[in-house]
Amino acid sequence: MSRSQDHGMADTTCLTEQNFDETLVATPGLVMVDFWAEWCGPCRAIAPVLEELAEASDGVTLMKVNIDENPGLAARYGIRSIPTILFVKEGAVVDRVIGAAPKATLQGIVNARAS
């Protein structure tokens, strides 16, 4: 599992087809799983918003799946457009946002699901 740290930013776990299930099950609270790709402009635009939400919210973890490197996970979850953020709690998908949604939309889901 690789983690990235940028000057106070929240740790972000990069998920792969090998570690996806066990990592999600082992992570308590709400997990935002960001399905993204390097070439995706909206993915790059929403990334700081997701990091900020994870850092500011107790019990919320951000994880990322690069769809180019893990096409099986994208297929498994029916990801047809990126960015797609899955909100996972106790191993189950509880919400899904497709596209670069406004921060207020994402914050509303975090507020509703993290408690």
C-alpha positions in Angstrom: 0.0 0.0 0.0 1.4 3.4 -0.9 0.6 6.6 1.0 1.2 10.1 0.0 1.8 13.0 2.3 1.9 16.6 1.2 2.5 19.3 3.7 -0.3 18.6 6.2 -2.6 16.9 3.7 -4.5 13.8 4.9 -2.9 10.4 4.2 -4.3 8.9 1.1 -4.2 5.1 0.5 -3.9 4.0 -3.0 -6.0 0.9 -3.5 -5.3 -1.9 -6.0 -7.1 -5.0 -7.0 -4.8 -6.9 -4.6 -5.5 -4.8 -1.5 -9.0 -3.4 -2.1 -11.2 -5.7 -0.1 -9.0 -6.2 2.9 -8.2 -2.5 3.2 -11.8 -1.4 3.1 -12.9 -4.0 5.7 -10.0 -3.0 8.0 -10.8 0.7 7.8 -13.3 1.9 10.4 -15.7 4.8 9.7 -16.7 6.2 6.3 -14.3 5.7 3.4 -14.4 7.9 0.3 -13.1 5.9 -2.6 -12.0 8.1 -5.5 -11.9 6.4 -8.9 -9.7 8.6 -11.0 -7.0 8.6 -13.8 -3.9 10.8 -14.4 -5.3 12.2 -17.7 -8.6 13.3 -16.1 -8.8 17.0 -15.6 -11.9 16.9 -13.4 -10.2 14.2 -11.3 -7.3 16.5 -10.6 -9.7 19.4 -9.8 -11.7 17.5 -7.2 -8.7 15.8 -5.5 -7.8 18.7 -3.1 -11.5 19.0 -2.1 -11.6 15.3 -1.2 -8.3 15.6 0.7 -9.7 18.6 2.6 -12.9 16.8 3.5 -11.0 13.8 4.8 -8.7 15.9 6.8 -11.4 18.0 8.3 -13.8 15.2 9.2 -13.3 12.7 12.0 -13.7 9.1 11.0 -13.5 9.8 7.3 -10.7 8.2 5.2 -9.8 9.0 1.6 -8.7 6.2 -0.7 -7.9 6.3 -4.4 -8.2 3.8 -7.3 -6.4 4.6 -10.5 -8.7 3.1 -13.1 -6.0 2.7 -15.7 -4.0 0.5 -13.3 -7.0 -1.3 -11.8 -9.6 -1.8 -14.6 -11.1 -4.8 -12.7 -12.2 -2.6 -9.8 -13.7 0.0 -12.1 -15.7 -2.8 -13.9 -16.7 -4.4 -10.6 -18.3 -1.2 -9.4 -19.7 -0.2 -12.7 -17.5 2.9 -13.0 -18.3 4.4 -16.5 -17.3 8.0 -15.8 -14.6 9.6 -13.7 -14.2 11.0 -11.2 -16.6 8.7 -9.3 -16.5 8.7 -5.6 -17.9 5.8 -3.7 -18.8 6.3 0.0 -18.2 3.0 1.8 -19.1 2.2 5.3 -18.5 -1.2 7.0 -17.5 -2.7 3.6 -20.8 -1.6 1.8 -21.3 1.2 -0.7 -23.7 3.7 0.9 -23.5 6.5 -1.6 -22.0 7.4 -5.0 -21.2 10.7 -6.7 -20.3 10.8 -10.4 -18.4 13.8 -11.7 -16.6 16.7 -10.0 -19.4 17.6 -7.6 -19.4 20.8 -5.6 -17.8 20.7 -2.1 -21.1 21.3 -0.5 -22.6 18.2 -2.1 -19.7 16.0 -0.9 -19.8 17.6 2.6 -23.5 16.9 2.9 -22.9 13.2 2.2 -20.0 13.1 4.6 -22.1 14.8 7.3 -25.0 12.4 6.7 -23.0 9.2 6.5 -20.0 9.6 8.8 -22.1 9.7 12.0 
